[in-house]
Amino acid sequence: MTKVWFDVISKNGTVCTMGFTFRQACLFGWVGRNQEEVRAHAAELAAHGIRGPKNIPEYFLMTSDVITHSPEIVVVGDRTCGEVEIFFFRKNGQIYVGVGSEHTDRELEGYNMIKSKAICQKPMSKEVWLYEDIKDHWDEIQLTSWQINEQGERILYQDEPLGTILPLEDLLERAEKLYPNLDDVIIWSGTISALNGLVYGSTFSGEMNDKVLGRKLTFTYDIKV
């Protein structure tokens, strides 16, 4: 069981700090609305010896200790990398949304997909928004990530709107079938495509940009081998 504190930011700028307790985490994958893009991502991973999905979308059930606000994570081996994603959870009838990284061990992924995800912590933003405030322009919200690569260069890694992945309601409905009490679960949406294939490096950062309301959620963390 993991307790996490978030600053809940309303669309009028009001901030309320709240603590939430999670028992489990659900990580979705292969969530692209465009099936050609899903196949392209599968081919991208296959080039690194990583298997494709058994189901579309696929899901991975984890304990909640994978989530973190730490500015640094420790990994085993130098072939791990982040993926910008939204995370969301439901408490007392409200849905809260943030942005984070579904960091994965790519070398281990070639042998065991679920272990490759369970072995790495998932850094996330310290702020969340109310889904109610953004659902009317959900598809327009932009996900972007950057990586400091092995040459020390900061490069644009991912950049697509939320309209390219399955809607939150779809993922929520699927998660409800997996858990008897969804209020104890934090859910990760699955990622968008990498612009130029997998990249490894020392720092990963990302943002969720709501241009309609003129605000962003961000995170950044260092990767220590």
C-alpha positions in Angstrom: 0.0 0.0 0.0 1.4 3.4 -1.0 0.3 6.9 0.1 1.0 9.7 -2.3 0.4 13.4 -1.9 -0.7 15.5 -4.9 -1.5 19.2 -5.4 -4.9 19.1 -7.1 -5.1 22.2 -9.4 -8.5 23.3 -10.6 -9.1 25.2 -13.8 -9.4 28.5 -12.0 -6.0 27.9 -10.4 -7.1 26.8 -6.9 -4.6 24.4 -5.3 -5.6 21.8 -2.7 -3.0 19.3 -1.4 -4.5 15.8 -0.9 -3.2 12.4 0.1 -4.3 9.3 -1.8 -3.6 5.7 -0.9 -3.1 3.0 -3.6 -2.9 -0.8 -3.3 -2.2 -1.6 -6.9 -1.2 -0.1 -10.2 -2.5 -1.0 -13.7 -0.3 -0.3 -16.7 -1.9 -0.3 -20.1 0.0 -0.7 -23.4 -0.7 -0.8 -27.1 -3.4 1.9 -26.7 -3.1 3.7 -30.0 -6.4 4.6 -31.7 -4.7 4.3 -35.0 -3.9 0.6 -35.5 -1.2 1.4 -38.1 0.7 3.3 -35.4 0.2 0.4 -32.9 1.8 -2.0 -35.4 4.6 0.5 -36.1 5.4 0.7 -32.3 5.4 -3.1 -32.2 7.9 -3.2 -35.1 10.0 -0.5 -33.2 10.3 -2.8 -30.2 10.7 -6.0 -32.3 13.9 -4.4 -33.7 15.2 -4.5 -30.1 14.2 -8.1 -29.6 11.0 -7.2 -27.7 7.8 -9.2 -28.3 4.7 -7.7 -29.6 1.3 -7.6 -27.7 -0.7 -10.6 -26.9 -3.8 -8.4 -26.8 -4.6 -4.9 -27.9 -4.7 -3.1 -25.6 -2.6 -5.1 -23.2 -2.5 -4.6 -19.4 0.0 -5.3 -16.7 -1.0 -5.6 -13.0 1.6 -4.2 -10.5 1.9 -3.4 -6.9 1.7 0.3 -6.0 5.3 0.6 -4.9 6.4 1.3 -8.5 5.1 4.8 -8.3 7.3 7.7 -7.1 7.8 11.4 -6.9 11.6 11.0 -6.6 13.8 13.2 -8.8 16.1 10.1 -9.3 15.5 6.4 -10.0 18.1 3.7 -9.8 18.1 1.0 -12.5 20.0 -2.2 -13.3 21.8 -1.9 -16.6 22.1 0.9 -19.1 19.3 -0.1 -21.5 16.3 1.4 -19.7 14.3 4.4 -20.8 11.1 6.4 -20.1 7.8 6.7 -21.8 5.6 9.7 -21.3 2.1 8.8 -20.2 -0.9 10.1 -18.4 -1.9 8.4 -15.1 -5.3 8.7 -13.5 -7.3 7.5 -10.6 -10.8 7.7 -9.2 -11.6 8.7 -5.6 -15.0 9.5 -4.2 -16.5 9.8 -7.7 -13.9 12.3 -9.0 -11.3 11.4 -11.6 -7.8 12.9 -11.2 -5.2 13.1 -14.0 -1.4 13.6 -14.1 1.6 12.9 -16.3 4.5 10.7 -15.7 7.0 8.1 -17.1 6.4 4.4 -17.5 10.1 3.7 -17.2 11.0 0.2 -18.6 14.1 -2.1 -18.7 14.4 -2.7 -22.4 16.9 -5.5 -22.1 14.8 -7.5 -19.7 11.7 -6.7 -21.8 13.0 -9.0 -24.5 12.7 -11.9 -22.0 9.8 -11.0 -19.7 7.5 -8.0 -20.4 5.9 -7.7 -17.0 9.2 -8.1 -15.1 10.8 -5.4 -17.3 8.1 -2.9 -16.1 7.9 -4.1 -12.4 11.7 -3.6 -11.9 11.6 0.1 -12.7 9.9 2.9 -10.7 7.4 5.2 -12.5 8.1 8.8 -11.8 5.2 11.2 -12.0 4.1 14.8 -11.6 3.4 16.2 -8.2 0.3 18.0 -9.5 -2.9 16.6 -10.9 -5.9 18.0 -12.7 -9.6 17.2 -12.3 -10.7 15.2 -15.4 -14.0 17.1 -15.3 -12.1 20.3 -16.1 -10.4 19.0 -19.3 -12.6 16.2 -20.7 -14.3 18.6 -23.2 -11.0 19.2 -25.0 -9.2 16.0 -24.0 -8.0 15.0 -27.5 -6.2 18.4 -27.9 -4.0 18.1 -24.9 -0.4 17.4 -25.9 2.1 14.9 -24.5 5.7 15.7 -25.0 9.0 14.2 -23.6 12.7 14.9 -23.8 15.7 12.7 -23.1 19.3 13.6 -22.4 20.9 10.9 -24.5 24.2 9.0 -24.1 26.1 11.8 -25.9 24.8 14.4 -23.4 22.4 16.0 -25.9 18.8 17.0 -24.9 16.6 15.7 -27.7 12.8 15.7 -28.3 11.7 12.1 -27.8 7.9 12.0 -28.0 5.3 14.6 -29.1 1.6 13.7 -29.8 -1.8 14.8 -28.6 -4.0 12.6 -26.4 -6.3 12.1 -29.3 -3.9 9.5 -30.6 -4.5 7.0 -27.8 -7.7 5.4 -26.4 -10.0 7.7 -24.5 -9.8 7.7 -20.7 -13.3 6.3 -20.4 -12.4 3.3 -22.5 -9.4 2.5 -20.2 -11.4 3.2 -17.1 -14.1 0.7 -18.2 -11.5 -1.9 -18.9 -9.8 -1.4 -15.5 -13.2 -1.7 -13.8 -13.4 -5.3 -15.1 -10.0 -6.1 -13.6 -10.4 -4.7 -10.0 -13.2 -5.1 -7.5 -12.4 -1.7 -5.9 -11.0 0.7 -8.5 -10.6 3.5 -5.9 -7.4 1.6 -4.7 -5.8 1.6 -8.1 -3.6 4.1 -10.0 -3.8 3.6 -13.8 -1.3 4.4 -16.5 -2.6 5.0 -20.0 0.0 3.5 -22.3 2.4 5.7 -24.2 2.6 7.5 -27.6 5.2 6.7 -30.3 8.8 7.6 -30.0 9.9 10.0 -32.8 13.1 8.2 -33.7 13.1 4.8 -31.9 14.3 4.0 -28.4 16.9 6.3 -26.9 18.8 5.7 -23.7 20.3 8.4 -21.5 20.7 10.0 -18.1 17.7 12.3 -17.7 14.1 12.0 -18.8 11.4 14.7 -18.6 7.9 15.2 -19.9 4.8 17.4 -19.9 1.1 17.4 -20.5 0.2 20.7 -22.2 -3.3 22.0 -22.1 -3.3 24.9 -24.5 -7.0 25.6 -24.1 -6.7 26.5 -20.5 -3.0 27.6 -20.8 -1.4 25.4 -18.3 1.0 22.4 -18.1 1.9 19.5 -15.8 5.5 18.4 -15.8 8.0 15.9 -14.4 11.8 15.3 -14.7 14.1 12.7 -13.2 17.7 11.4 -13.4 18.5 7.8 -14.2 21.3 6.3 -12.1 22.7 3.0 -13.2 
